[in-house]
Structure formats: C-alpha cells, structure tokens
Amino acid sequence: GAVVSQHPSWVICKSGTSVKIECRSLDFQATTMFWYRQFPKQSLMLMATSNEGSKATYEQGVEKDKFLINHASLTLSTLTVTSAHPEDSSFYICSAFKAGHKNEQFFGPGTRLTVL
Amino acid sequence: AQRVTQPEKLLSVFKGAPVELKCNYSYSGSPELFWYVQYSRQRLQLLLRHISRESIKGFTADLNKGETSFHLKKPFAQEEDSAMYYCALGGGATNKLIFGTGTLLAVQP
C-alpha cells in the first residue's frame, strides 16, 4: 500500500499565531513531498516541493518565510503557516512521491485551516 | 509555461450515456499526463496515466500531442462515477504536477 496521512485534519487559530501541519508517508519512504493549497471550488495549487535533507523549492508567488517547510525524515514533512491571517484560511493538501516503476504521487486527506 | 485547461466546470449526464471530460495542456517538453479523481469526502487518487495506456473503471484517455489534449472518456456512465476529475501535467526531473481546475461529473439516474 501507499498511505499518506495529515495531521491535524482541521485547525482553527487566531490571527497572528503559527500553525504546523504534518504530512506522513505511513508505509513507504518519500524523499520528495509536495504541498498544495486548494481554495473552495477551485483546483489544487502547488505551493512547494519538499525535499528530504535539503531546502524546499517554492513556486512563484509563494512566500517561503510565510510557509515554512521542513522535511526532516523520509516519512515526514511539515508545513508551518507563520503569523497566520484570515486570507491564509484554506485547505492544505500534501502528497508523497513514491519512486519506483510507477513513480506515483499519493495524496493526504488534507487539512482545513481557518484563521479567525 | 506549463498549463492545464479543463473547460467544463460541470458535466451532467444520464446513466448509460457516454462521457468525455476535456483536458488540454501546454508544455514545451515531453509531457506526462494524468487523470485524478476525488470522490465525495475522499482524498485525491490517481485514475490513470497516459504512459500506462490502460483502462480503469471503464475510463480511457489518449494523449494527442498534435492537439495537446488528453480527454477522458467512458462509453457508458455509471452513477458511481460521479466525482470531481482533475487533469494533471507532469514531466521533467522535479516530478511535480500541475493541475487543471477540475470538472465535476454528475451522473443522473
């Protein structure tokens, strides 16, 4: 199997605080994970590529100081939304890349962030 | 620039009718095209990819490089096919995916 989990599944926080979201590959190692953001009734927007043991690669227009990514192990990547504001409220989805003959991305269930 | 276009936000068909979900892409390199599906309250999952040239749940998709298209087709829709379908473009060494805006398929009984 190839299961990816995210924690928490939903979180509510006050404006100005930081929130950490975890993405874990439960039964395989993933040197590469991806973080996406999805607004209501819109598509997934790739935010960044998380590389184990090195710095994340951010897509154009995504603030790296705002969205801190750490990929400290082969099964865990974290996304920290720093000094959150209401406009950061969104659905954040991660995926883990499983290398092999199929080279497939497996998606987590997503985390709903609401900033008050 | 890499881009994926899904022109239809919603496609409503009756059970048993043929289905075609459109997808066009823009990519200067050698593309890898995927269809992902998201059933209600479930996570995104891979439906099929062009390099596999397979049929999954009765769905097929052919990569047409001349028309830069990767339309998803099924001859006879089932109610359980109702879901959100995303076309995605990959390729290159980064393994990242660029998603289209998605098409909601609603199959009426």
Interface residues (C-beta under 8 A of the other chain):
Chain A: T32 F34 Y36 Q42 S43 L44 M45 L46 T49 T57 I93 S95 F97 N103 E104 Q105 F107 G108 P109 G110
Chain B: R43 L44 Q45 L46 Y86 T94 N95 K96 L97 I98 F99 G100 T101 G102
